[in-house]
Amino acid sequence: MKYVQKNLGKINRDGYALKFLTSLPEWPGIIGLQLENLVLNNGQPLQRVLWLDEIGSAFIPEIRAKIGALSRPWGMSCQPVSLTSTV
């Protein structure tokens, strides 16, 4: 929304030509947040669809301890995510 708001004038005048979403300066951040949201809110369905096993869950306590030891800026979130495959 911040990106749209600061370019609203150009958008309303049809003066904003966007050929590809990937050309947006904020694209890496946008797509990263979308992927994080997808994984965190759909963990179990993704696990079934991707045939992920439970082996990775054994490492979550260790990862949580490592996350706890990190110094992060206030408001920064870190979530342990384990993606393993038996393919």
N, C-alpha and C positions, 0 to 999 in steps of 0.2 A: 504494500500500500504506500509506503514512503516513496518508492520509486515512481509510482503512478502519480502521487500528489505533486511531486516536484516537476513533473513533465505534463501536468494536466492542461496547461495552456496550449502546448504544441499538439497534444492529442485532440483537443476540442477544435483546433483550426485545421485538422488533418495535415499538420506539418510534421508529424512524427512517423517516419517510415521505418518499420522494423521488419527486416527480412527473416531473421532467425532469432529465436529466443536465446540461443547461445551467444548472441552478440551483445546481450545486456551486460553491463559492467558488473552487476551483482549476481550474475548467473551461478557461479560456483557456490556461493552462499545459499542461494535460493534452493538449488537442487539438493544440496547437502541437508538442509533443514527438512525438505520434503521426504528424503530417504529416511532420515532419522524418525520422523513422524510415522512413516509407513511401517518401519520395523518395530518401533515401540508400541504402536497401537494394534498391530496385527501379528504378534509373535507366534501364537499357536497355529493360526491358519497358514502362515508362511512355513512353519516347521513341517506341517503335513504336506503342503504342496511341493516343497523342495526336498522332501525325504530326509530331513535333518534328524540326527540321532541325539540321544541324551548324554553322550560322552562329554561334550563341552561343558555341561552344567557342573561337573566336578571342579572346574577351574574357577567358577564364579566367586567363591569365598576369597580365593587368592587375589583375583582381579579387584574385588571390592576393597581389600586391604591396601592394594597398591593405589587405587583411586583415593582412598582416605589419606594416604601419605602425600599426595600431590598438593601443592599450594596453588589454588585457583583464585581468580578474581571473584569478588562477591557476585552472586547470582549465576555463576557458571555451573552448568549441570554436566555430570558425567554419569553414564549408565553402562553397566557391563552388558555386553551383547556377545553371545557365542554363536558363531556360524560354523558348523562342521558338516561334513558330508561323508557318506559311506559309499559314494560312487566309485 
